[in-house]
Amino acid sequence: MAKGLATTGIADIMAAAGLTQGGFYRHFESKEQLIAEASALAFAQGYEVLEASIAGKTRGEALKIMIDLYLQQLQRVDSDYLCPLANIGSELRINDEAIKATACEGYRRLAELFGRQAELVDLLSDVEIGYAVVSTLAGAIMLSRLAKDPASAEAVLRSAKSLLLLLLQKEH
């Protein structure tokens, strides 16, 4: 759906998959159902990748690892995992309620995972911290894609990471 959710049709989806358009309806009732299910799967995969990467790590180590994974690997177009928030977040708000609910649930789960790793729990709740972290990361990825050159894009990502680490770790 490189053209965006609204302009990508079922024929485009099936052609990209190497299948006929008629086969689509054997698996999905609508394009919206496909988007919701694909988003849910992407969130689940990303959550698993992040959780597995921090097993046995301290909160500070885990936070660094998760931020690095999200900013440096998970946002790549050729990656095995693409976060729906960073990649189609601006389009999710204009879709049906099932898609919005899937996006909100994925956001909530990611926020909770990031929030549990933050060390400033006395200022905000873990969930509030997590929401701020995920919002910053997804926003940084979206904005880095507007950059005119790779160095500027990298500067956006580096700045978001540095700020988050500065704010969320007791020891730097």
Salt bridges, closest charged atoms under 4 A:
ASP12 OD2 - LYS3 NZ 3.11
ASP68 OD1 - LYS161 NZ 2.54
GLU97 OE2 - LYS100 NZ 3.54
GLU105 OE2 - ARG108 NH2 2.41
GLU112 OE2 - ARG108 NH1 2.62
